[in-house]
Amino acid sequence: MNESQHPLSITPILPSSPALGGVADEVHSSLRAHRDSVSMATLCEQTPDKALRARSKSLAVGSLVWPPHSSPMPIDVPYRARSWEPTLEKAIKAIVSIKASHVRSFDTEVSGAFTATGFIVDAQQGLVLTNRHVVSPAPIVAQAVLTNYEEVDLKPIYRDPVHDFGVMQFDPAKIKFMDLEEIELSPERAKVGLDIRVVGNDAGEKLSILAGTLARLDRRAPEYGIGEYNDFNTFYLQAASGTSGGSSGSPVLDIDGHAVALNAGGASKASSSYYLPLDRVKRALAYLRRGEPVPRGTLQTEFEYLPYNEVRRLGLKAHMEEKVRHQFPEETGLLVVRSVLPKGPADGRLVPGDIVIGCNGHMVPHFIGLFSILDDAVDQKVTLTISRGKKVMEVTVTLQDLHSITPNRFVEIGGGIVHELSYQLAKSYSQPVEGVYVAASGHMLASASAWRKSIILSVNTLPTPDLDSFIRAMQTLPDGARVPVRFYSLQKAYKDKIMIMHVDRHWHKFRVATRNDLTGLWDFNDMPPPPNDLSYTPSSATFAPLDSSLAIAEKLMPSFVAIDFYLPYLVDGMKATQFYGTGYVVSTSPPLIVCDRDTIPIGLGDIFITFANSIIIPGKIVFLHPFYNYVLISYNPQLIGDTPVRPLELSETELNQGDDVQFVGVGNDFSVVLKKTTVSAISNVGTRECSPPRWRAMNVEGIKVDDSINSQGGLLIDAHGKTQALWVSYSSQTEKGKDTSFMSGLSIQLVKPAIDAYIERGQVVFKGLGVELWTMRMAAARTLGLRDAWVKKIEKSGSTRHTLLYVLNILDESSACSKVLSVGDVILSINEQLVTRMPNIMQMDQETVPMVILRDGKELDVNVPLSELGGQETTRVVGWQGALIQKPYKSVLEQVRNVPQGVYVSCTLYGSPASHVLRPGVWIVEVQGQPVQDLDSFLTAVHKHETEMCRRRRPSYIPPVRRSAEQQARLNFSEEEALKTDEAEDDDDTNDEGYIRIKTVSRDETVRVVAVKLDLHYWDTWQLVPNDTSICGWICKEA
């Protein structure tokens, strides 16, 4: 390149000068120092950090750019002598910190919050330039924080389909307390050796200024990984400025305050940073300023710039190289086809290795030259002159609109997101740009294991080549249907899978969203309700015969069922959404099945029951035992036709240590397991408190056997085939918080009362002590003051256990029981009966029970109120601003000393307003200063504020930047006036910027007040409530 043609060319005059050792030309800046501005010079220099760095959401590695010529400038001031202070003082007023959230997973992006940087390029229209991976193709909600900490909403108006830049817009009229500045784009100023400053939100800092020197202008575009967003078909600039996460979108400034590039990414193991050149950015910005769409053409082809020595190996002839060198003496290589997507415009016309010499009669030695032609010829034919091997030829191709293969619609169904495959992902996996892509599996698609980055080929045998076909296929399916889905994973595109999917139209909405670049929002269109066809029709099946050696197992197999349980949301402390296990029919009239609470842990979810390994039907929960590890569920017997189902025969005999039993169960491969074993011990089942709090078994004894039994579950039976115990799975956590499980026997005598109650009355109501108990040896009890008379009573009682029970934990400090019993109380008798084992307190029907307890060495007679615990536990969940809110459940209450009055945040969804500030596991006790007692009062408070926020359209407050001199003169800013009380809360002041104040209390009683940015478009308010007519027993409706 001819240095004299560049405006910042450097003429060497002092060999000993540092760095470039020269004097630079002066370029007159459009930025001047502000008289009253505060100096930021102390922030100018920072040492590059060698820690992991990248763009705000992924890593970067390398790239390239083409600097056009410009005329030389006269030498005036020595370049090194000039100060950056006036430049930075003005530039920082145009730089904004961006807070943003992807509200839905889409394309290469996943839902979640992030920070970045942008800068104002048009103050009058409120245009902010930043990276494409910041604007992103996904639905996004963003705010800009200006240097004076004013906050304003941003709307995305353009994201380039390929290159890493995008544009957001704000309303300049919303800025109250400062005059806006803008930064001019000057890509022609970029030159090797140019001193630069990268100013932005670096590593989460509000403002950081990093110094660097442009080292290369021809780096290849960064590569962030397969399946991620990647820029291509452009050069990148490189410098050692050491930028990191959050600095994405920062301007790369020269000393005159012009942006010469856009910060995009950095190397993870070095201090190198990579910047996007601004040539194509300026072109796009010109269209946007005029309110016109930005034309972008594509051949679905990736080109790479190779030096002449490598191009020669691909067949470039010497005379052709001479012509190119003569025409472009500064060039060091040519563009070469790197990859061509199948079924694209260039498929069959271009092949990898083709050397690009010209386009439409013009030589194009670099990216800018080629795409200046292609972008202006959308939907037209272009002629490429290429060298394929030794042969020079012309190839005619029709350009495609690049925006047409960048999806602008998605379908939200079953809690998941699907849309048409994008060009970015198709290129990443070398696939055709077609098919329905799973951006988030959600509840429904996860049931078929169609995870993110899958391509749906058909639903219920109906082909789904595009999004409209998928919508039509889903509209034919009734709620609760089970249908086959054919799909493949992009990581293994050669391998199709067919799985069964459970259609969900009751937990989540089915709607289509379309991007609206005028509003920056995605407009939703609700789909019609599902057809009323019955999802399940009656079917019959028989059980497979077993070998004669398994005769007793064959007798019991008609009582065995397989159970699958799917959670739509993570509530009640759940960390997983799919569970499975074995259940057992204990009654056919009424139909009743029992299973453990490791198979169905909570009451909210879809239950599917498999009979005879052949028929699958839905089930509904009847009763969840609050302490013992079992669940009762019901089903529709008409749906299994004449299937020979038999209820278990329950033994009346208690198991004791040393008894011989037989185990009949189902192995992990669903094979029948039969084994003889012996009861080795019967002891208390101990489980730890979990984090997050979830249900755990307590106050129960477990049966252990001699041999370890590897199975999903089963029965301990006597010689006649009568069931004496269920073999169930218990869930707990280790000291380090790692989930663990173990198997143990649960005496059928603990389950029978609930079965009998349901058969007799059609419901089960449990009354019990709201405490966790454990056993105490007599020696310890004597130490606490137990009299010898009680010891002799126990010794003469005939009990096989000379132990007592004591209160280990109060499960609800706000319960009536907690007012009578205390931790450490030793229970001597209940209803005048000695208590030496856990089964002695199994079930009681009174409102209160008389007890004799030992407390602090004294015997006390007390009447203890019993807690009535329903069979469903959680019966209502509210979704508000992405937070799942419910009444505090039993497992939470046992981990809190002083129970706050309010509602409990069980979970927050990624990308939601609540996820930014609300932590799962806290109570919401106030909304806008109004106390919250329950879900109804919470909804009343938030809806009141939402209504008020929508009403405040035109505030009466006039900001300083729009006041007349006369209005400003009338204002009184004295200290006395500033401290004047103002109790008005119903005026039109909008300074809260759409936030709502929430007061929270954590389990350790930490009180916080947080502000949630309300988003009523993407995050409406709904609730899950029981409904007997629904296939799962629940419905989702507006709240």
N, C-alpha and C positions, 0 to 999 in steps of 0.2 A: 504493500500500500504506500502511496506517496504521502509522506508525513506532512508535507507542506499544505496539503489540501484539507487537513483536519483542523477545526477551530481551536483545538487544544493541543496542537503539535508542540513538541519540546525540542529546543535547540541546545545541544550540549555546549556549555561554555566553561564549566569548572570541573576538571576531572575528579576532584576530591569531594564533589557535592554528594550528599546522601542519596540513596535510592536511585532515581533516574539521573541525578547529577545535572540538572539543567534548569533553564528558565522557561516557563510556559507562557503562551499567549494569554492575554486577558480577554475574557468574554464579558460583555456588559450584561449584568443580571437584571431580570425583571423584579427581583426581590430586593427590598431595601430595609435597613434596620428600623424597627419601630421605636419611636422616641421613648415610650414608657415601658418597653418590654423588659422582661427579666432575663438575665444571661443564663444560657444553658451550656456554656463552654466547658464547664467542669464535667459534663457528662459525655464529652466527645470521644474520649479515648477509653477503650476497654481491651483487656487482654483476651484474645480468642480462647474459648473454652473447648477442651478436648473431650468433654462428656458427650453422651449420645445426643445427637441433634438431628433435626429434620424439619419438614413442613409440620403444620400444626397437627396433622393426623397420620403422617407416614414418613418413611425415610427417603432420602434422595441420594442420587449418585451422579452426576456429571452432565454437561451439555455445551451448545454452540450458537453464534449470531453473525449477521452480515451487516457491516457498517457502511452506509452509502458515503459518497464523497461530499465535501462542502468546501467552501472557499477559505483561504487562510485569513487570520486576523493579525492586526499589528501588535508588536510586542510593546507592552507598557509597563506593567507591574510584575516584578518577579513572582512566579506562581507560589513558591514556598512562603513568601512574605505575607500573603493575603490571609485574612482571618475567616474562620468558619462561623464566628459568632453571629454576625447579622443574618447570614443565610439560615442558620438553624433557628434563630429566634422567630423568624417569620414562617419557616417551613412547618414547625411543629403545630402551628395553628391550623394547618390543613390536614394534619394526620390524626386519625381516629383509631381508638381501640374498639375492636368488634367482639361482642359477646353473641354467640349464636348457638342454635340447637337444630339438629336434624330431627324433625318431629316424627318422621317415619323412615325406616330403612328403605333405600332405593338405589338401584344400580350398584356402584362400587362403595356406596356410603352406608353406614349403619347408624341407627338413631343414637343420639347422645349430644352432649354439650361440648363446646370448644371455644377457644379464644383465638383471635387473629388480629391483623392490622389492615387498614385501608387508608387511602388518602383522597382528598377532594380534588377532582380534576375539572369540575364545573360547579362553582359556588352558586350560580344563579339557578341552575336546574337541580342542584343537590346530588350530583353524580359522584360516586365514590368508587375508585378502582381498587380491586384486590385480586386475589388468586381465584382461579376456577375451582380449586379444591376447597375454597372457603365459601364461595357462592354455592357451589355444588349443584348437581342436577336434582338433588332430593328436595322435598318440601322443607323449607327452612324458615325459622323465625329469628330475627337478628336485631340488635340494637348497637348503635354507635355511641361511644363515650368520647366527647371532645376533650381537648386539653384543659378546659376549665371545668370539667366534670359535669357538663350538661349531657343528658342522655336523650337520644332521639331514635325512633323506630326506623329500621332499614327495610326496604323491599328489594328483592332480587329482580333485575330486569333483563340481565343477559349473562349467560355463562357460555363460554366458547366450548363447542363440542370436543375439541382436541387440545388447544393450547391453554396453558395454565393462567388464564385471566378471566375475570368476570366483573360485572358492574352492578352496584347496588345504588339505590336512590333514597333520599330522605326529603322531607318537606322543610325547605329553608325557613319557612315562616314559623316553625316550631322552635327555632333557636332564639333564646331570649336575652342572653347576657354577653354575647361577643359578636364581633364582625367576622364573617367567614373569609378565609383565604383559599386559594387553589394553587396547585402545583402544575407547571407546564411540562408536557411530555416532549423530550428531545432525544430520540433514539440516535440521531446522527452524532451526538457528542460522545458516545461510547468509544473508548480507545484504550489499547493496552498501555498501562502505566498511569491511567487516570486515578487520582485520589478521590475516594468516594466516602459517603457516610450512609449507613443504613439506619433509618430512624423508625422505631416502631415499638410494638408490644412484644418484647423479647423475653421468652421464658416466663410469661405471665406478668412481667413488670408493666406498669402503665406506660412508661416511656423509657426507652433505652436507645442510646446512640452508639453505634459500633463503627469503627474506622476500618478501611480496607483500601486495596489498590487493585484495579482490574488487571488480571493476569492473562486471561484468554478470552477471545470473542468467538471461538469456534468449538466449544465443548458440545458433546452430544447431549441430547435431552436426558434429564434424570430418569432413572428407572426405580419405581417404588415397589415393585414386586408383582407377581402374577395375580390377577384378580383385583388389583388395585388400580386407581386412576394413574395413567401414565401419559405424559406429553410425548409427542413425536413430530417428525417432519418440521423441525426447527432447530436452529442453533441455540445455545445458551452461553451466557457470560459466566466467568468464574473469577472469584476473588477469595482471599483469606480473611473474611470478616468475622467468622465464628458465630453466625446467627443460629438460633435454636427455635424450638417449638413456640408458637405464638407470634413469631415475627413474619409469618407468611403474609404477603400483601404489603410489606413495607416498601416505601419508595427507596430507590438507590439514587442518591443525590450527588450532583457535582457541586463545586464550590459556589456556583452561581444560583443554586437552588432549583435547577432543572432536574427532573427525573430522567435518568438515562437508561433505567431498567427497573424491573419489578422483582423483588426478592421472592423466591419460590421454594428453595429447599437447601439442604446442606448434607455433606458427607457425615456418616455416623462415626467414623474413626479418624477424622482429620478436621482441621479448622476451615476447610474449603466450603464456600457457599456458592449457590448457583442462582443466576438471575435470568429472567425472561426478557429478551429484547422487546422493544416497544413498537416496532414497525407495524405489525398487524394490529396492535392495540389501538394505535392512532386511527387506523382505517375504520375499525369497528366503532370507535367513539364518535367519529364523524357521522355515521349512520344513526347512532342512538340520539345524538343531539338533535337530529332532524326528525326524530320519532319514527324512523324507518327500520325495517328488519335488516339484519346484517347478513348479506348473502355469503354462503360458504359452500364450496363445491368439494366433492371427494371422488376418488377412484377406488376407495377401500384398499388403498395401497400404502405401505410404509416405505419411504425412501431413506437412504442414509448417505452421508457425505463421506466419500473415501478419497484418500490422497492418490495422486497419479501413479505412484508405484504399485498400489493395490489395484487400481483400475486397469493398468496394463495387463495384469494377470488374468483379468476377466475378458480380455480380447481387444482392448482399445488399440487401434492402429496408430502408428507414429504420425502419419500425416494428419489424422484427425486431432490428435493431441496437440500438434503444432498449431492448427487452426484455433483451437480453444485457447491455448496459451497466448497466441497473438491477440485475440479479441479481448481476453481477460488476463492481462499479465500478472495481476495480483492474486489470482486464484491458484490454489494448490491441489485441486481435485475436482471431482464431478459427483453428481447424484447418481445413485445406483438403487435399483429396486431391491428392497430387502425382503418384503413379504407381500403376498396378494391374498385377500380373503376369498374363499370359495363362494361362488354365486354372486360376486360383486361385479361392478361395471368392467373392471380390468381382468376378470377371471377368463383365462383362455387367450388373452391378448398380450398381457405382460407376464413375465416370469421372473422370479428372483435371479439377480445377476445381470438384468438388462441395464445398460448404461444410458442415462438420459442425457441427450445432447441438446435438443431443442423442443419447443412447443409452439405450435401455430406459426412456424416460420421464424421464431426468435430463439436465440441461444439462451439456455437457462442453466448456468453453472452452479446455482445455489437455490436454497429453499424460497427466498423471497421472490426471486425471478419467476420460479415455476408457479407458486401459488398466487402471485399477483394476476396471473392469467386464469388459473383454474377457478378462483373465487368469483371472478366476474363472468364466468361462463356456465353457470348452473343450468342443468337440463339441456345443455348444448353439446355438440360434438366438438372434440378437440383432436388435433393430430400431433402425436409425439414422435420425434425423431430419436431413435434408440440404436444402440450398437449391441447386438446379441452375438456374443462371440466375436468373430471377425466381420460379421455382416451388419451393415448399416441399413436400417429400414424405417419405414413410417407406419405407425399404428394409430388407427382412429378409434376413439372410445367416446361414449356418451357420459358426461358428468352427472353425478347424482347429487341431490341436495343433502348436504351433511346433516342439516337439522332434522331431516326426515327419518334418520336412523338413530336419532337421540330421543328416547321415549319421553313423552310429555303426558302420559296417563298411567294410572295404576289402579288395580282392583284391591280393595280391602275386604277380606272375607275370612271368617274363622279366626280372627286375630292375626292373620298373616297378610303379606303384601306380595302381589305378583304384577309383573308388567312385561312388555316385550323386551327381548334381549337387546342391549345397547351395543353400539359400535365399539365402545371402549372394552366391554367384556368379551365381545366376539373376537376382537383382535388379540386380546390377551390369551385366549384359548384356541386361536386359529379355527374358529367356527363360523359358519354363515350367520349373517345378521338376521336371524329369524327364531321364532319360538317364544314360549311363555316362560319367563325367568322368575324364580322364587327369590325375592329379596329378603323376606322374613317368613319363616314357616308358620309361626303362630300355633294356635291350638289345633286347628283342623288338619293342616298339611303335616304337622309333626306326628299325628296319629298314623300316617303312612310313611314316616321317616323320610319325607321329601324335604330335606333341609335346605338352608340357604345355598345358593349357587347350583340349584337343580333346574333342569328344563323339563316342563310338563309336556308330554307328547299326546296324551289322551286322558279323558276322564270318563269313566263308565263306558269305555270303548269308543267314545266320540272323539275324533281327532281334534287337537287344539293347536293348529299351526300359528295362530295369532291370538291377540287378547280378546277380540270380539268372539271368536270361536269358544274360548274358555268361558266367557260370560254366558253365552247361550247354553253351553253344556251344564254349567252350575245352576242355571235357572230351571232346568228340567228335574232337579233332584229335590226330593222332600227332606225336611229336617230329620236328622237322625239316621238317614240312609247309610248303608255301608256299600261302597262302590270301589271297583278297581281303578288304580291310577298308574299309568305308565310314565316313567320319567328316567332321566339319567343325570348324573352329576357332571358338571363341567370338568372336574378334575379327572373323571373317567368317562369321557364322552363315548367311548367304544362299548360301553356296557349299560344296556337298558335294565330297568328294574320294574316289576309289577308288584304293588303293595295295595292293601285295603285301607281306604280312607273313610273316616266317620264324618259325615256331613254335619257341619255346625251352622245352624241358623238361629239358635236360641241364646247363645252366650254373646255373640258379636254381631256387628252390623255387616251387611253385604252392600257395598257401594262402590262407585267408580269416581275417581278424582282426576280432574283435568287441570293442567297448569294454566294460569292466567297471568301473563306477563304485564298486564296493565295494573293489576292490583298486587302482584307479587304473591298471591295466594293460590292454592289449589282448590278448585270448586268441586264440591261433592254432589253426587247424584245418587240417591238411594235406589236400590233395585227393588222390584216388586217382591212381595212375600213369597215364600216357597209354595209349591203346589200342595194341596191337601191330601195327596195320595198317602196311603198307609206305608210307613217305612218298613214295616215288618209284617209278613204274612205267616200264618201257622205252618209249621213243618214238623215232621216226625223223624226220628232217628233211632237206631239201636246201638247197643254197646258191643264192642268187639269181644269175642270169647277169649278167655285166657287159658293157659296151660293148667292141667289138673292140679299141679303143685301149688297153684295160686287160687285155689277154690275159695278160700275165705276172702281174698281180695276181690275176686269176681263178684261175690255177694255184695260187697260194699261199693263197687265202682258206680252203680246207678245213683249213689248219693254224692258223688264227687262232681264238682264243677270247676272250671277255670274262670278267674275274674280278672278283668282289665279295668283300670281306673285312670281317668285323664282329668287333670285340673286345668281349668281355663285361665286361672290367675293364681299367683303365689300369695295366698292369704293364710292365716292361722299358723304362721311360722314355717310354711313349706319352702323347701329349696329345690325340689324336683317337681315335675309335672306328670310323670307317667309311672304307674305302679302296677304290679301284677302279682297274683298268688292263687292259692287254692281255697275253695269254699266247700261247704257241706250242706246238703239239704236236710233240714231238721223237721220240716213239716211241709206237707203238700196241701193241706186245707186248714188254715190259710197257707199259701206258699211262703216259705221262709227259709233263708239260707244264712249260715253263720260263717264268718271268716275273721282273720286277725286285723288289727289296726295298722299293720305294716303294709297291708294290701289296700285298705281303704282308710287312710289316716284322718280325713276330715269329711264333713258333710257336703261340701260343694264340689261337684264334678260329675262327669259322665261315667256310668257303671255299665260294663258289658259282661254278660254271663254266657259262658260256653258250655253247652250240654253235649255229652257224648262225643266230644271233639268234632261236632258237626253243626250244631245250631247255636247261633249267637243272637241274644236278645238283650234289651236294656233292663236295668234294675234300678230300684229306688231304695234309699236308706230308710230303715225303720227306727233303728236305735244304735247310737254310739255310746258304749259304756265309758263313763268318765275316768274310771280307774283300771278296770280289767281290760285285757287285750283281746276284745272281740267286738264285732259289729253284726247287727242283724239287718239283712236286706230282703226285699220282696221282689216279686216278678209277676208277669202275666202268664198264668199256666196255659192259656189258650194258644200262646205262640209256640209251645213245644209239642202241640198235638198229642199223639199217642206215645211219645217217648217214655219208655218205662223207668221213670224216676221214682226212687224209693227214699223215704226219710230214714235217718239213722235211728237205730235202737240205742237208747241211752241207758247206761248201767246205773244202778242205784248204789253200787259199792264204791266207796272211796279207795283210791290207791294209797298204798303204804310202802315205805321203804322196804326193799327186798322182794316185792311182788314181781312175778313173771308176767310179762305182757307181750303182745305182738304189735309191731308197727306196720301200718299200711299207709302208704303215701304215694306221692307223685314226685319223680326225680326231676332234675333240672332240664332233662331232655324229654319230659312229659311221659316217661315210661313208668310202669307200675313198680313200686318198691315194697317188698314184704320181708320183714325181719323180726326174729325173736330177740328179746332183750329183757333186761331187769331194771327195775327202778332202783337207782343208786342213792338218790337223795331227794328230799322235798324241803326246799328252803326259800327264804324271801328272794323276790326278784328285785334287784337294785338297778336303778337307772339314774343318770345324771340330768341335771337341768341343762337344757340345750340353748344354743344361741344361733339364730334367733329362737325365742321361746316356742316350743311346739309340744304337742301331746306326748306324754310318756306314761308308762305303766307304773302303778304304785299300790301299796297296801294289798299285795297279792303274793301267793307262793307259787313257785315254779317247780315242775317235776323234771328231774334229771335222770338219764338212763346211762347204762354202762358204756354203750358204744356210741360213737358219733354217727349221726344219721345225716347224710347229704341229700337234701330234698327241698322242694318248694313248700312242703307242709304235709300233714297227714294226721292219722289218728292212732292213739294208743287204745287197743281193744283187748277184751278178755278172750277166753277160749271159745266162747259162743258168738263172737263177732259183735258184742255190745261195746259201745264207745264209753271209755272211762276218762279220756282226756283228749284235748286237741293239741296237736304239735304245731306251735305258732312261732312266728318271728317277732322278736322285740328289737326296737330301734332305740339307740342312745348315742352319746358322744363320749369321746375320751377327754382326759384333762386338757389336751391341747385343742379341743374343739373339733376333732375329726369324727365324722359320722361312723358309727359302727352298729352291727346287729348281731344277734345270737338267737339260737332256737331253744325253746323250752316247752314243757308240757303245761297246759292249763286245764285244771280239773273240770270235767263237764258239770259237776255239781255247782260250780260258780256261774254257769251259763243257764242252767235249767230254769231258775226263777224268772228270768227275762223271757225265755221261750214260752213258758206257761202263761205268763201275764199277757203276752201278745195274742196267744191262741184264745184266751178267755175274754179279754177286754178289747183287743184290737189296738192297744197301745202299751208302751212301757214307760213308767215314770220311776225314776230312781231317787231315793232319799238316802243320804249318807252324810258322814262327817266330813267337813271341809278342811281336813288336815291330812298331812302325810305322816304315816306311822312307821316305826321300826321296832325291832325286838330288843329287849334288855335282859341280860343275865341276872340271876337272883343275887349274885355277889354285888353287882353294881347297884341293884335296887336297895340292898341292905345299906350300902354306903350312903344312899340318899335318904335313909330313914325308914325303910320298910320294916314294919313290926313282924316279929316271929309268928304271930297268929296268922298273918296272910301267907307266910311261907308254908306253914303247916296245912292251910287250906289247899294250897296248890299241890302240895305233895300227896294229899289224900284225894284229890279230885280225879285221879286216874289219867290225867292229861299226859300225853307222850312228850310234851315240851314243858320244862320247868323254866319258862321265860315269861316276861311281861311286855306289854306294848307301851311305848311312850311317844309323845308328840315330837316328831322331828321337824315339822315345818307347818306353818299356817298357810293354807292355799289362797286365802283371800282376807287380807287384813280389814276389809270393810264389811265382812259378813257377820251375821249374828253369832256364829260359832266362835269367831275370834274374840268376842267380848267375854267368853266364858273360859275357853281353853287357852293355854299358853305353851310356848315351846318348852319342852322339858317335862311337862306333866306326864306322870306315870299312871296309866289306866289300870285300876285294880278290878273293877267290875262294871258291867253294863247290864241294866235291867236285872240286877242282883245275880248276874251270872259272871263267873270268873272269865277273864280274857287272857289267854296264853298264846293264841296264834291268830294270824291274819283272818282266816275264814270265820272266826267268831264275830266279826263285825260286818259280815257279808251284806245283809240287807235288813233294813228296819223300816217299819211303816208308820211309826209315830211322828208327831210334829216335833216332840222333844224326847230325849232319852235320859233317864236318871243314871248317873255315874258316880263312882267313888274314885277319886284320883288322889295321887300323892304329889304335893307341890311344896317345895322348900321344907321337906321333912314333916309336913302336916297332911293329914287325911282330910279331904273335903268332899262333901256331898253336893253335887251340882246337877242341874238340869241343862242339857246341852241341846240347843236347837239344831235340827237337821237341815241340810241344804237340799232343796229339790232341784235336780239337774235334768233338763230336758234331753230328749234323744237326738236332737239335731245340732246342738252347740251353736255355732254361728248361723244366724237366720237372716242376715242382711249385710250386704256390702255395698258401699257407695264409692263410685269412681268420680273424683273431682280433681280437675287440672292434672291428671296423670297420677294422683295419689289414690291408693286403695285404702279406704277408711272404714272401720268397723267398730263395734262395741268391743272393749277389751275382753279377750277370751281367757279361759281358766289358766292356761299355761303362762300367760303374761302376768296375771294377778299374783301367782305364787312367787314371782321374782321381784316384787315391789313391796316396800314396807308401808309407805303412805300412798294409797291409790289416788291419783289425780282425778278430778271431776272433769270429764271430757270424752273425746273420741280418740281412737287409737289408729295411728298410721301403720298399716301392715306392710305396705310395699309402695314403691314409686316406679313408674314406667320410664324407661330410657327416653331422653329427649323431651320430656314433659316439663312444664313450668315447676311442678312440685319437686322434680328430681334435683333441681339446682339448690334448693334451700331446705327441704324437709328430709329428715333422715328417718328411715323405717325404724319403728320401735319407740316413737315419741307420742305423747298425748297432745292433741290440740285442745287448749282450754279457753282460748279467747279468739274471736274474729273481730277485727276493727274495734277492740275494746269491749265487745259484748261477750259475756260468759257463755260457754258452751257446756251443756249437760249431757246431751245425747245426739244421735244422728239427726233427728228432726230439728232441734235447735241449731245445729251446725248448718244444715241446709237453709234454714230461714235466714241466718246471718249472712251467708255468702251470697244468696240470691238477692238480698236487700242491697248489698254493696254492688253487685253486678248491674242491677237495675239503675242504681244511682250513677254508676260510671257511664252507662249508655246514655243517660239523660244529659250529662254535662257535655254539650256539644260546642258551645261558644262561650268560653270563660270571659268574665268581665275584666280580668287582670290584663293590663297592657304592658308588655315587656319593654325594657329600656331601649332596645334597638329599634322599636317602632313608635317611640314617644316623640311628640313635638317638643321643641325647646320650651314652649310655654307650659306644657304638661310637666316636663322635667323640673322646671323652676318652682312649681307649686308643691313638690314633694318635700316632706320633712324626714330627714334621715338621722335625726338626733338619737342619742342613746336612750333617752326617755321614751321616745316614740317606738324604738325597736323593741323595748322591753314591755310594752303595753300589752295587757292580756287580751286574748281574742278567743272566745269560747264558741264561736260559730262553726258548726260542722256541716251545714247544709248549703253552703254557698257554691259558686260555680268554679272554684279554684281547681285546676287540673294539674297542679304541680306534683301530685303523686305519680304521674306518668303511667297510670293503669295498674299500679301495684295494690295489693291488699295485705294488711298487717295480720300476722298470725302469731299468737303466743303459744309456745310449746313447753312441755315438761317431759324430761327423760326419766328413765327408770331410776337413775341415781339422783333424781330431783334437781337436775340442772335446768334452769329456766332460760329460755331464749325468745327473743322477738325477731321474726324474720318477715321479709316482704316477698310475696309471690306475684310475679308478673302474670296477670290474667290473660288467657288466650281462649276466647270463647268459640273460635272458629275450628281449631283442630282438637280441642279438648273440652267436649261438652260434659255435662253432668248426668250420670246414669246410676242405676242401682240394680243389684241382683236380689231377688226375693223369691221365696218358695211359691210354687204353683203346681197344684195336683194334676192339671191337665197337660202340663209340659212333659215331654218324653223323658226328661232327666229330673223333673220335680222342681225346676227353677226357671225363671224367666228374667230377661234383662229389659228394663224399661226406663223411661226418663225419670229423673229425680228433680 
